[in-house]
Amino acid sequence: MMGTVLVTGGAGYIGSHACAALIEAGYQVVVLDNFCNSSPVALKRVGEICVTPPICVQGDVRDRDCLDKIFHAHTITAVLHFAGLKAVGESVDLPLEYYDNNVVSSLVLLAAMQQAGVTNIVFSSSATVYGDPPSVPIREDFALSPTSPYGRSKLMVEDILADWHVANPNWSVCRLRYFNPVGAHPSGLIGEDPQGFPNNLMPFVAQVAVGEREKLFVFGDDYATADGTGVRDYIHVMDLVEGHVVALEYICRQPGLHTINLGTGNGVSVLDMVKAFEHASGQSVPYEIVKRRPGDIAACWADPRLAETLLQWTASRSLAQMCEDAWRWQQGNPRGYA
């Protein structure tokens, strides 16, 4: 499949890398982003990487008129839906904002797609829909019990998409549940640029290593894990977005409702990540143990076999490469896109 893809939230961390992967695969890309947690500089950098920059529309996915104009002006063949807020801890404090940004926007988008006759969508879901799993690795058929408003907002959209597909079986829907994206484009031109205090581990570690922050806060060392710190499945962002490209191609060949984990199948603790980043950067990363964050769980990593079976996709980049690419980005952009 080639054509024009609408990427909502395309200036964000994962969205900008997805734009680069799509353009390199031969797609035309239209981005819709309100830049509430991203920068238009990211899309300019994508243009430097790919020569052909994505078309950018500044607007909100909740703005139906804006969406209708995009679908009228461009022959969109599919949508990659990344737009939304994504911090577990913040969602506990701001639940209404999360339900509005993540759920309402998806309802508006689906209605606009229906009006335009666009029936292919890949949704950016999350492993947080599994909540605190009874065992690991986590398969797609595990029970779903998210522990935060963020996770519940993702599950709500998953359920909406499932109901929508029952009513509209001609649609092709892929719900990609991904684990913990880290790293950056190997060029060092685009990467993760959190606004304010980092909610994710890798940018926090990188900011400490580059001297932007004094020390890392490790949220809890009393989990039932090997070293007491949380264990996650960290996946290189380039592996992740390549998974989106093959998922898009798959659903255009195989209409239906598909739900697929994207992860490595390996669990890495917070302290393991700190050691790996220190090795990649040659810098010390001092840290302080503080209390757990609400909504966090002990251990979470994927069983990625379904993605391998359906998509012929596996994550190939190592933890060392994740750290090296993140460090290259952080060194070249110590204050992000600012």
NULUMGU-693269 format. One record per residue (C-alpha): residue number from 1; z, x, y. Coordinates in Angstrom, 2 decimals. Each point is the difference from the previous one (the first is absolute). Layout:
{n NUM; up Z; east X; north Y}
...
END
This chain:
{n 1; up 0.00; east 0.00; north 0.00}
{n 2; up -0.85; east 1.17; north 3.50}
{n 3; up 0.38; east -1.96; north 3.16}
{n 4; up 2.41; east -0.52; north 2.87}
{n 5; up 3.72; east -0.11; north -0.67}
{n 6; up 2.59; east -1.41; north 2.39}
{n 7; up 3.14; east 2.16; north -0.11}
{n 8; up 3.01; east -1.70; north 1.58}
{n 9; up 2.59; east 2.49; north 1.18}
{n 10; up -2.66; east 2.66; north -0.32}
{n 11; up 1.55; east 2.36; north 2.56}
{n 12; up 3.25; east 0.26; north -1.95}
{n 13; up 0.95; east 2.73; north -2.42}
{n 14; up -1.58; east -1.39; north -3.16}
{n 15; up -2.65; east -1.99; north 1.87}
{n 16; up -1.42; east 3.02; north 1.83}
{n 17; up -0.27; east 1.99; north -3.24}
{n 18; up -1.65; east -3.03; north -1.64}
{n 19; up -2.54; east -0.13; north 2.83}
{n 20; up -0.91; east 3.65; north -0.64}
{n 21; up -0.35; east -0.63; north -3.75}
{n 22; up -2.12; east -3.11; north 0.52}
{n 23; up -2.36; east 1.68; north 2.47}
{n 24; up -0.40; east 3.00; north -2.28}
{n 25; up -0.83; east -2.42; north -2.84}
{n 26; up -2.80; east -1.51; north 2.11}
{n 27; up 1.62; east -3.10; north 1.48}
{n 28; up -0.14; east -1.22; north 3.57}
{n 29; up 3.53; east -0.59; north 1.31}
{n 30; up 1.33; east -2.39; north 2.62}
{n 31; up 3.67; east 0.47; north 0.88}
{n 32; up 2.31; east -2.65; north 1.45}
{n 33; up 3.29; east 1.41; north 1.27}
{n 34; up 2.47; east -0.95; north 2.73}
{n 35; up 1.39; east 3.58; north 0.15}
{n 36; up 3.61; east -1.23; north -0.09}
{n 37; up 0.83; east 2.78; north -2.45}
{n 38; up -3.13; east 2.17; north 0.09}
{n 39; up -2.30; east 1.89; north 2.36}
{n 40; up -3.69; east -0.34; north 0.88}
{n 41; up -0.11; east 3.81; north -0.17}
{n 42; up 0.14; east -0.32; north -3.80}
{n 43; up -3.35; east -1.81; north -0.01}
{n 44; up -1.55; east 2.59; north 2.29}
{n 45; up 1.16; east 2.64; north -2.48}
{n 46; up -1.57; east -1.98; north -2.85}
{n 47; up -3.25; east 0.22; north 1.96}
{n 48; up 0.38; east 3.80; north 0.15}
{n 49; up 0.56; east 0.17; north -3.76}
{n 50; up -2.84; east -2.33; north -0.95}
{n 51; up -2.45; east 0.47; north 2.91}
{n 52; up -0.45; east -3.80; north 0.01}
{n 53; up 3.06; east -1.58; north 1.64}
{n 54; up 1.20; east -3.47; north -0.98}
{n 55; up -0.60; east -2.87; north 2.39}
{n 56; up 3.35; east -0.83; north 1.58}
{n 57; up 1.18; east -3.39; north 1.26}
{n 58; up 3.41; east -0.11; north 1.67}
{n 59; up 1.65; east -3.26; north -0.91}
{n 60; up 2.52; east -1.74; north -2.23}
{n 61; up -0.73; east -1.41; north -3.44}
{n 62; up 1.95; east -3.10; north 1.02}
{n 63; up -2.62; east -0.67; north 2.72}
{n 64; up -2.48; east -2.33; north -1.67}
{n 65; up -2.48; east 0.13; north 2.88}
{n 66; up -0.11; east 3.79; north -0.26}
{n 67; up -0.65; east -0.16; north -3.74}
{n 68; up -2.73; east -2.62; north 0.40}
{n 69; up -1.76; east 2.21; north 2.55}
{n 70; up 0.09; east 2.97; north -2.39}
{n 71; up -1.43; east -2.02; north -2.90}
{n 72; up -2.69; east -1.42; north 2.31}
{n 73; up -0.99; east 3.41; north 1.41}
{n 74; up -0.04; east 1.93; north -3.30}
{n 75; up -1.25; east -0.76; north -3.49}
{n 76; up 3.32; east 0.62; north -1.73}
{n 77; up -0.17; east 0.21; north -3.80}
{n 78; up 3.68; east 0.71; north -0.77}
{n 79; up 3.41; east 0.44; north 1.59}
{n 80; up 2.64; east 2.67; north -0.56}
{n 81; up 3.21; east -1.52; north 1.33}
{n 82; up 2.52; east 2.67; north 1.09}
{n 83; up 1.34; east -1.56; north 3.20}
{n 84; up 3.73; east -0.62; north -0.03}
{n 85; up 3.43; east 1.44; north 0.61}
{n 86; up 1.33; east 2.21; north -2.78}
{n 87; up 3.59; east 1.29; north 0.38}
{n 88; up 2.52; east -1.30; north -2.54}
{n 89; up 3.07; east 0.68; north 2.15}
{n 90; up -1.55; east -1.39; north 3.17}
{n 91; up -1.01; east -3.18; north -1.82}
{n 92; up 3.67; east -0.71; north -0.78}
{n 93; up 0.71; east 0.01; north 3.76}
{n 94; up -3.23; east -1.75; north 1.06}
{n 95; up -0.93; east -2.45; north -2.78}
{n 96; up -1.83; east -2.51; north 2.21}
{n 97; up -2.24; east 2.71; north 1.43}
{n 98; up -0.88; east 1.13; north -3.52}
{n 99; up -0.84; east -3.48; north -1.25}
{n 100; up -2.07; east -0.67; north 3.12}
{n 101; up -1.89; east 3.30; north -0.08}
{n 102; up -0.51; east 0.19; north -3.75}
{n 103; up -0.25; east -3.59; north -1.21}
{n 104; up -1.39; east -1.98; north 2.93}
{n 105; up -2.68; east 2.62; north 0.64}
{n 106; up -1.18; east -0.31; north -3.61}
{n 107; up -0.29; east -3.79; north 0.26}
{n 108; up -2.09; east 0.29; north 3.16}
{n 109; up -2.19; east 2.70; north -1.59}
{n 110; up -0.70; east -2.06; north -3.14}
{n 111; up -0.98; east -3.03; north 2.07}
{n 112; up -2.37; east 2.10; north 2.11}
{n 113; up -1.52; east 1.58; north -3.13}
{n 114; up -0.57; east -3.44; north -1.51}
{n 115; up -1.72; east -1.18; north 3.16}
{n 116; up -2.24; east 3.09; north -0.05}
{n 117; up -0.78; east -0.21; north -3.71}
{n 118; up 1.59; east 3.39; north -0.79}
{n 119; up 1.60; east -0.13; north -3.46}
{n 120; up 1.04; east 3.59; north -0.84}
{n 121; up 3.46; east 1.27; north 1.01}
{n 122; up 2.16; east 2.96; north -0.98}
{n 123; up 3.60; east -0.54; north 1.06}
{n 124; up 2.43; east 2.79; north 0.78}
{n 125; up 3.06; east -1.03; north -1.98}
{n 126; up 2.97; east 2.13; north -1.01}
{n 127; up 2.19; east 1.04; north -2.91}
{n 128; up 2.87; east -1.55; north 1.96}
{n 129; up -1.02; east -3.35; north -1.53}
{n 130; up 1.63; east 1.19; north -3.25}
{n 131; up 3.41; east 0.35; north 1.66}
{n 132; up 2.50; east 1.99; north -2.05}
{n 133; up -1.85; east 0.21; north -3.34}
{n 134; up 1.91; east -0.20; north -3.31}
{n 135; up -1.88; east 3.06; north -1.24}
{n 136; up -2.65; east 2.52; north 0.97}
{n 137; up -2.94; east 0.57; north -0.02}
{n 138; up -0.91; east -3.32; north 1.60}
{n 139; up -2.84; east -2.09; north -1.42}
{n 140; up -1.89; east -2.71; north 1.86}
{n 141; up 1.51; east -2.70; north -2.26}
{n 142; up 3.61; east 0.84; north 0.97}
{n 143; up 2.13; east -2.69; north 1.64}
{n 144; up -0.28; east -0.15; north 3.79}
{n 145; up 3.21; east -0.07; north 2.06}
{n 146; up -0.34; east 1.87; north 3.31}
{n 147; up 3.24; east 1.03; north 1.70}
{n 148; up -1.11; east -0.05; north 3.66}
{n 149; up -1.91; east -2.24; north 2.40}
{n 150; up -2.80; east 2.59; north -0.03}
{n 151; up -0.33; east -0.26; north -3.77}
{n 152; up 0.26; east -3.79; north 0.09}
{n 153; up -2.72; east -0.18; north 2.65}
{n 154; up -2.31; east 1.99; north -2.27}
{n 155; up 0.81; east -2.25; north -2.96}
{n 156; up -0.61; east -3.11; north 2.11}
{n 157; up -3.49; east 1.24; north 0.83}
{n 158; up -0.60; east 0.84; north -3.67}
{n 159; up 0.98; east -3.58; north -0.93}
{n 160; up -2.21; east -1.44; north 2.75}
{n 161; up -2.93; east 2.03; north -1.32}
{n 162; up 0.65; east -1.21; north -3.55}
{n 163; up 0.11; east -3.65; north 1.11}
{n 164; up -3.08; east 0.55; north 2.16}
{n 165; up -1.91; east 1.41; north -2.95}
{n 166; up 0.89; east -3.01; north -2.16}
{n 167; up -1.46; east -2.24; north 2.70}
{n 168; up -2.96; east 2.34; north 0.60}
{n 169; up -0.91; east 1.65; north -3.33}
{n 170; up -3.19; east 1.46; north 1.47}
{n 171; up 2.15; east 2.44; north 2.03}
{n 172; up 0.67; east 3.56; north -1.12}
{n 173; up 3.57; east 1.04; north 0.82}
{n 174; up 1.74; east 3.28; north -0.75}
{n 175; up 3.72; east 0.43; north 0.65}
{n 176; up 0.73; east 3.73; north -0.01}
{n 177; up 3.68; east 0.79; north -0.45}
{n 178; up 0.48; east 3.50; north 1.15}
{n 179; up 2.92; east 2.24; north -0.21}
{n 180; up 0.80; east 2.68; north 2.65}
{n 181; up -3.03; east 1.38; north 1.88}
{n 182; up 0.46; east 3.49; north 1.44}
{n 183; up -2.10; east 2.94; north 1.12}
{n 184; up -2.96; east 0.05; north 2.36}
{n 185; up -3.75; east 0.52; north 0.13}
{n 186; up -0.80; east 3.61; north -0.99}
{n 187; up -1.63; east 0.56; north 3.40}
{n 188; up 3.40; east -0.37; north 1.66}
{n 189; up -1.60; east -2.34; north 2.57}
{n 190; up 1.67; east -3.21; north -1.15}
{n 191; up 3.39; east -0.59; north -1.57}
{n 192; up 3.20; east -2.01; north 0.18}
{n 193; up 1.26; east -0.50; north 3.56}
{n 194; up 3.12; east -2.18; north -0.04}
{n 195; up 1.00; east -1.56; north 3.30}
{n 196; up 3.56; east 1.04; north 0.84}
{n 197; up 2.40; east 0.76; north -2.84}
{n 198; up -1.86; east 0.53; north -3.29}
{n 199; up 0.70; east -2.63; north -2.66}
{n 200; up -1.72; east 1.94; north -2.77}
{n 201; up 1.14; east 3.25; north -1.57}
{n 202; up -3.02; east 2.30; north 0.33}
{n 203; up -0.52; east -0.30; north 3.80}
{n 204; up 3.76; east 0.41; north 0.50}
{n 205; up -0.01; east 3.20; north -2.08}
{n 206; up -3.12; east 1.26; north 1.80}
{n 207; up 1.48; east -0.63; north 3.46}
{n 208; up 3.10; east 1.98; north -0.97}
{n 209; up -2.13; east 2.85; north -1.39}
{n 210; up -2.10; east 0.21; north 3.19}
{n 211; up 3.10; east -0.04; north 2.22}
{n 212; up -0.39; east -3.47; north 1.51}
{n 213; up 3.25; east -1.18; north -1.62}
{n 214; up 3.20; east 1.90; north -0.73}
{n 215; up 0.61; east -1.20; north -3.56}
{n 216; up -0.98; east -2.51; north -2.64}
{n 217; up 2.25; east -2.95; north -0.80}
{n 218; up 0.16; east -0.64; north -3.75}
{n 219; up 0.95; east -3.64; north -0.50}
{n 220; up 2.42; east 0.11; north -2.92}
{n 221; up 0.76; east 2.56; north -2.72}
{n 222; up 1.87; east -2.35; north -2.34}
{n 223; up -2.91; east -1.72; north -1.73}
{n 224; up -0.28; east 0.09; north -3.80}
{n 225; up -2.64; east 2.75; north 0.10}
{n 226; up -0.04; east 3.66; north -1.05}
{n 227; up 1.16; east 1.33; north 3.38}
{n 228; up 1.40; east -3.25; north 1.45}
{n 229; up -2.83; east -0.49; north 2.52}
{n 230; up -2.66; east -2.68; north -0.12}
{n 231; up -3.00; east 0.60; north -2.27}
{n 232; up -3.46; east -1.20; north 0.99}
{n 233; up -3.62; east 0.27; north -1.10}
{n 234; up -1.68; east 1.96; north 2.80}
{n 235; up -3.78; east -0.29; north 0.07}
{n 236; up -2.38; east 1.98; north 2.19}
{n 237; up -1.52; east -2.27; north 2.62}
{n 238; up -3.51; east 1.22; north -0.89}
{n 239; up 0.52; east -0.97; north -3.65}
{n 240; up 1.24; east -3.37; north 1.23}
{n 241; up -2.96; east -0.78; north 2.25}
{n 242; up -2.48; east 1.19; north -2.61}
{n 243; up 1.67; east -2.60; north -2.21}
{n 244; up -0.80; east -2.61; north 2.66}
{n 245; up -3.67; east 0.94; north 0.02}
{n 246; up -0.33; east -0.31; north -3.78}
{n 247; up 2.04; east -3.23; north 0.05}
{n 248; up -2.40; east -1.45; north 2.56}
{n 249; up -2.97; east 0.96; north -2.15}
{n 250; up 1.73; east -1.42; north -3.09}
{n 251; up 0.72; east -3.45; north 1.43}
{n 252; up -3.59; east -0.34; north 1.13}
{n 253; up -1.07; east 0.57; north -3.62}
{n 254; up 2.86; east -1.95; north -1.58}
{n 255; up 0.93; east -3.11; north 2.01}
{n 256; up 3.52; east -1.22; north -0.55}
{n 257; up 3.61; east 0.60; north 0.95}
{n 258; up 1.06; east 3.56; north -0.79}
{n 259; up 3.46; east 1.56; north 0.43}
{n 260; up 0.21; east 3.78; north -0.40}
{n 261; up 2.59; east 2.71; north 0.56}
{n 262; up -1.11; east 3.14; north 1.82}
{n 263; up 2.36; east 2.88; north -0.74}
{n 264; up 0.24; east 3.30; north -1.85}
{n 265; up 2.46; east -1.03; north -2.69}
{n 266; up 2.37; east 2.80; north 1.01}
{n 267; up 3.41; east -0.39; north 1.63}
{n 268; up 1.09; east 2.51; north 2.67}
{n 269; up 3.47; east 0.04; north 1.56}
{n 270; up 0.71; east 0.48; north 3.70}
{n 271; up 1.42; east 3.46; north -0.62}
{n 272; up -2.97; east 0.94; north -2.21}
{n 273; up -2.28; east -0.96; north 2.88}
{n 274; up 2.03; east 2.10; north 2.44}
{n 275; up -0.33; east 3.05; north -2.28}
{n 276; up -3.74; east -0.53; north -0.47}
{n 277; up -0.53; east -0.32; north 3.76}
{n 278; up 2.06; east 3.10; north 0.73}
{n 279; up -2.19; east 1.91; north -2.46}
{n 280; up -3.26; east -1.32; north 1.50}
{n 281; up 1.02; east 0.59; north 3.62}
{n 282; up 2.12; east 3.13; north -0.30}
{n 283; up 2.53; east -1.77; north 2.24}
{n 284; up 3.60; east -1.02; north -0.62}
{n 285; up 0.72; east -3.75; north -0.02}
{n 286; up 3.73; east -0.50; north 0.67}
{n 287; up 1.35; east -3.41; north -0.97}
{n 288; up 3.09; east -2.16; north 0.21}
{n 289; up 1.05; east -2.62; north -2.55}
{n 290; up 0.66; east -3.39; north 1.65}
{n 291; up 0.63; east -3.50; north -1.36}
{n 292; up -2.64; east -1.96; north -1.84}
{n 293; up -2.45; east -2.19; north 1.91}
{n 294; up 0.02; east -3.75; north -0.65}
{n 295; up -2.81; east -1.06; north -2.35}
{n 296; up -0.50; east 3.44; north -1.60}
{n 297; up 0.07; east 0.37; north -3.79}
{n 298; up 0.78; east 2.93; north -2.29}
{n 299; up -3.26; east 0.72; north -1.82}
{n 300; up -3.54; east -1.31; north 0.11}
{n 301; up -3.16; east 1.41; north -1.52}
{n 302; up -3.21; east -1.49; north -1.32}
{n 303; up -1.64; east -0.49; north -3.31}
{n 304; up -3.53; east 0.71; north 1.27}
{n 305; up -1.90; east -0.67; north -3.23}
{n 306; up -1.58; east -3.28; north 1.10}
{n 307; up -1.69; east 1.71; north 2.97}
{n 308; up -1.35; east 2.62; north -2.36}
{n 309; up -1.30; east -2.65; north -2.41}
{n 310; up -1.54; east -2.41; north 2.53}
{n 311; up -1.00; east 2.29; north 2.84}
{n 312; up -0.44; east 3.34; north -1.81}
{n 313; up 2.32; east 1.33; north 2.71}
{n 314; up 2.91; east 2.42; north -0.28}
{n 315; up 1.97; east 1.85; north 2.64}
{n 316; up -1.04; east 3.66; north -0.20}
{n 317; up 1.78; east 1.80; north 2.86}
{n 318; up 3.27; east 1.81; north -0.69}
{n 319; up 3.34; east -0.15; north 1.82}
{n 320; up -0.74; east 3.49; north 1.33}
{n 321; up -3.30; east -1.22; north 1.46}
{n 322; up 1.71; east -3.02; north 1.56}
{n 323; up 2.42; east 2.33; north 1.76}
{n 324; up -2.65; east 2.55; north 1.01}
{n 325; up -2.25; east -2.66; north 1.56}
{n 326; up 2.92; east -1.68; north 1.77}
{n 327; up 1.11; east 3.38; north 1.36}
{n 328; up -3.51; east 0.82; north 1.24}
{n 329; up -0.09; east -3.33; north 1.86}
{n 330; up 3.52; east 0.45; north 1.41}
{n 331; up -0.62; east 3.58; north 1.16}
{n 332; up -3.20; east -0.98; north 1.79}
{n 333; up 1.52; east -3.18; north 1.43}
{n 334; up 3.74; east 0.62; north 0.45}
{n 335; up 0.33; east -3.18; north 2.05}
{n 336; up -2.55; east -2.02; north -1.90}
{n 337; up -2.85; east -1.46; north 2.03}
{n 338; up 1.98; east 0.11; north 3.26}
END
